[in-house]
Amino acid sequence: MITGNIRSQIDQIWNVFWTGGISNPLEVIEQITYLLFLRRLDDLHTLEENRSARLGKPMERRVFPEGNDGIGRSGGRSFEHLRWSRFKHFAASDMYAVVSEHVFPFLRTLGGDDSTYAQHMKDARFTIPSAALLARVVDLLDAVPMEDRDTKGDVYEYMLGKIASAGQNGQFRTPRHIIRLMVELTAPQPTDVICDPACGTAGFLVTAGEVLRQRHPNLLHDARLREHFHHHMFHGFDFDNTMLRIGSMNMLLHGVENPDIRYRDSLAQDHAGEEEKYTLLLANPPFAGSLDYENTARDLLQIVKTKKTELLFLALFLRLLKPGGRAAVIVPDGVLFGSSTAHKELRRMLVEDQKLDAVVKLPGGVFKPYAGVSTCYVAR
């Protein structure tokens, strides 16, 4: 848990954005995400510099290359001025020029990096309107202690809690205690391959990683399991690029180096080839809409002929799970009590063809103010 002092620091940063003219909470968290990513890049570069100096060897991986910046200035200058630890000391007008004209173009060139973060930063947009606002935000963010992994994760989670408007597009936050219960019941293992096909801010994946660290404290001491944890265990899909950037940063600040967080409409035809790929599914998919048959994956319609997203997502989960895999999924009550042919067929499959372990009824209003629909979750 973050302390009251850190909480007040985050509140102050948020208020500075609002008074500076950025009132959309998603835009605020997006701009903070970019700045935190820049601070993280500088920390990684500093670690490499220290390791190089200690071992007396050249740096293996330079985040900020040698040479000039290549942005067209006469003579150019080194990439050093793009680092957080350098530009944070500049005068406000100089800092604004460097960040807007040099740092963000540099961020967009990182897309060739293998990391999911770099790929999501290729569309980075700098929307802070004034030098004074940027200088104030950089000063405040620099004062927030981000050395400890738990603190970094808690700070970002607290900021995500401020996205009050996120529910307008179905991207509301699942209450963290419900996520925790679902993850605990499915008991993630170090060899699992975990997926959330509607990941949003990656809350389920983050919690699964934290539970694994707690339940298996020696997990990262094994080279093979450490490689699996950082590069192959976590998979998340969404069709909102802002959510992908936020989810990727959430994973990064919780200590996962390179999760597979990708743009994908999970119900569309392009999920072909993912059948029986995952051992654990955790999700709270959108269940307030319907799709055209033409835009829905054919293999899902073969499982259940319907336009309702809640039924299609359940059909998708059954298709994605490996034999013996587990899943915990939030669904509206209508899935359990609907009388249509599709509802009945899906219930028959869950009971007769799958191993349905439990149906847990959630309290009414658990997702308010985002949604008032009555819900439960199923686990198998």
N, C-alpha and C positions, 0 to 999 in steps of 0.2 A: 504493500500500500504506500502511496506517496504521502509525504508529510504535508501538514498545513502550509508550510512555507513554500514548497514547490507548487502546491495547488494555487496559492495566491499569485505566484509568478506566472503560471499558465493563464489564469484569469486576467492578469494584467496585459499579457501579450494579446489575448483575444480582444480585450477592450481597446487596445491601441489600434488594431485592425479596424474595428467598428468606427472609432472616432476618425480614423484616417480615410474612410470612404469605402471600405470593403465590408459589406454587410451580409453577403451570401456565405453561410457557414461552410458550404462545400468548397468555395473558392478560398476561404481562409485556411482550411486544413490542407488544401492543395498547395498553396504558397508555402505554408510551414513545412510540408513534406519535402518540397524542393530544397529549402534551406537546410533542413535536417540531413538530407542526402548529401549536400555539399559539405556539411560539417563531418559527416561520416567518411566521405572520400578523403578529406584532409587527415582525419585520424588514421586511416589505413595507410596513407602515404607516409605519415610520421612514423608509424610502426615499422614500415619497410626501411626507412632511413636509419632508424635506431638499430635494427637488425643488421643492416649493412655495415654500419660503423662498428658494431660490437664484433662482428665476424671478420671484418676487414675484406669483405667481398663486394662486388657490384650489386646494386639493387636488382632483385629478380623481377619485380613487377612495379613499374612506375605508373601511378595513377595520373600524375601530371607530367607529361613528357618533357624531355630536355629540348633545347632549341627555342626559336621564337614562336609566338602565338599564331602566326599565319593568318591573322584576321585582316591583313591589308595595311597595317600601319607601316610607315616608312621605317625600315630597320627592324620593326617588330620588337618584342621584348619577351623574356622568358615566361613560361607558364606559371611561374611562382605567384604572380599577382592574382591568379584565379583561385588560390587556396583560401579557405576560410580564415586561417590563422594570419593571413597577410591582409586581405581586404577589410577585415573587421577593424583595423587600425586606421583606415583611410578616412579622410574628411568625407562628409555625407555626400557631397556632389560627386567626388571622385569614386566613392564606393558605388553609387548608383550607376555611373557610366560604366564601370568595370563589370558589375553584375549583369546589367541589361545588355551591353554590347559585346561582352566577351565570355562571361561565365555561362550564361544560358545557351549561346551557340555552342560552347564546348560541351555542355550537358547533352545537347542533341546529337553530338558526334559519338557519344558513348554507346550508341545502339549496336555497334559491332561487337561489343563485349558479350560474353556468354551469359552474363547474369540477367535475371529477369528484371532487376531494377533498372539497369541501363536500357533495356529494351523499352520499358514503359516511360523512360525519361526522354525519348526521342521526340515526343510532341510537347515538351515542356514549354509553357507559356508564362512569361513574367508579367504579372498584372499589378504589381505594387505601384501605385500612381505617383509617389513622390520620394525624393531623396531622404527627406526628414523621416518619413514613415519607415523606409528600409533601414536606416541607421538605428532607429529606436528598436525595431524588431530584432535586428542582429544583436544589439547590445543585450536585450532581454533574453533571447535564446541562448546566447553565449554564457549567461549567468546560471542557466539551468544545468544541474549536474547530470551528465549523461554517460558517466564512466561505467556504472553498474548496469548489467543487462536487465535485471528486474526493474530498476528505476526507469530505464529507457522505455521498457514495455508499458509500465504503469502510466508514465507521462503521456504516451501516445494514446493509450486507452482512455485516459481522462479527456483528452482533446476530442477523441471520436465521440464521446458521450455528449459533446456540445453540438453535434450535427442534428439539430432539432428538425430540420426540414427534410432529412434524408428519406423519411417514409413516404414522401409524395410520389416517388417513382418505384415504390416497392422495395427500397434499399434500406429498410429500417434495421436497427440493431436488435439482435436477439438478446434478451436479458442474460447477463453473464452467468448467473447462478443456474439457469436452465441449460446453457451450453455445458457448464461444468458437470452437471448431473448426467447429461447424455454421454459425455466423453468418459466419465468414470464408469458408467454402466457397460460401455463397449470395451473398456480396458485395452487401450492401444498397446501393441507390442513393438519391440525394436525392429522387427522385420516387416511390419505392416507397410502397405502402400495405401495412403489415405487420400481421399478425394472429397471435395465439396463442389458440386457442379453449379452452384449458385452462390459463390463465396463472398461477394460483397467486400467487407473490410477484413475478411479472413479470420473471423472470431473463432470458428470451430477449429481451424488448422492451428492457430496460435495456442488455443487451450490444449489441444492434443499434444503439441510439442512440450508445453509446460508440464503436463501430467507425465509424459514419458521421462522428462528430466528428473521429476520427483520420485517416480516409482522405480526407475532404473538409473540410479546415480552414476553407475559405471558405464553407461551407454556410450559416451563420447570418448572413453579411454580405449575402445576397440577401433582400430583403423577402418575396418570394413563397415562396421555399424555407423561410425562417424560419417563416412562418405555417403552411406545410404541416407542418413538423417538429413544431411545438408543438401543433397543433390537429387535424391530419388524418392523420398518418402511422401512429400507434400505436393498435392496437385489441386489447383483451384481454377474455376472458370467463371467468367462473367462477361456481359456484353456492354459494360460501361467502363470506358477507359479511365475515368476519374477514380472509380472504385478499384480498378486494377492497380493504379499507382498507390492508392492509400493502403490496399491490402498487402501489396509487396513491401511497402515501408513498414507496415505493422509486423510482418514476418521478420524483416531485417532487424528491427529494434528488439525483437524477442529472440534474437540469436540464431536464426536460420539463414544460412549464407545464400542459398540459391534454390528456392522453391520454384515449382512449375506453376506460375500464376499467368494464365493466358486468356486472351480475348476469344470467346466462343459462345455462340448461342447453343446451349446444351441440347435443346430440343430439335434443332435443325439437322439437316442431313449430314452436316460435316462432322458429326461425332462418330461416323463409321470407323471401324478399326479399334474402338475402345472397348469392345465387348470383353467381359470377364477379365478386366485389367487390374481391378482394385480389390484389396482385402477388407477395407473399412470405408464406409461412406457416412458422412455426417453432414446434415443439411437442414436448412429452413428455406425451402424454395418458395418463389412467388406463387400464391394460389388464389389470385383474384382476377383471373383473366381466361381467355380462350384464344386458340390459334386457328389459322386456316389450315385445312388438310394439306393444301399444296406446299405449305412452308414447314410441315412437320416431317420428321424422319420416318421413312416408310416402315422400318423395322419396328418402331414404337407403335405405329398404327396396327401392325400385325398382332402385337400383344394386346392392345386395348384400343378399340375404335372410338375415339372421343376427341373433342376439341379442348377439354378442360385441362388447364396446366397442372393442377394438383395430381390428376390421374396420370398424365403423361410423364411427370417427373418420377412418380413411383415406378412406372413401367421402365423408365430410363435406369433407375437404380437397380432394378432386378437384372437389367441387361449388363450393367457395368460391373456388377459384383462377380468375383471369382467364386467357384464352388467352395462352400464353407466360409465365405466372407460374412462380415457383420455390417449392420447399418442401423442408425438411429435417425429418424426423419420426423420433422414436425409437419402435421397435416391438419386441415380443417375437419371438424366433426363430420361434415358431409361425406367424406371418404368412407367412414364407417357405417353411415346410415342411409346413404343415397340409394334410390330404388331403380336407377337406370340400369340397362344391361351392362354398360361399361363398369359401373360401380360394383355390381354383383360379381362380374367376372374377375375383377381385380381382387376383391375380397376372397373369392374362391382360391385364386392363385396364392395369396398370402397364407391362407390357412392350410390348404391341401398340398401345394407344391413347394412351399418355403417353410422355414422353421420360425414361425412367429413367436417370439419369446414374451412380449408384453405390449400392452397398450396403456399408456399413462395419460390420464385426463389432466389437462392443465387448467388452472383457475381462470374464470371469466375475466376478460379485460387485461390479460397478461401482456398484450402487445399494444395497449393504448399508450399514447394517443395515435399511434400509427394505424392500427386496425382493431376493430371491435369483434371480429369473428371468433367464435368459440373454437378452441384447438385442443389437440392432443398430440402425442408422438408415438410412433410405432418403432419397435426395436426387434431385430431378428439377427 
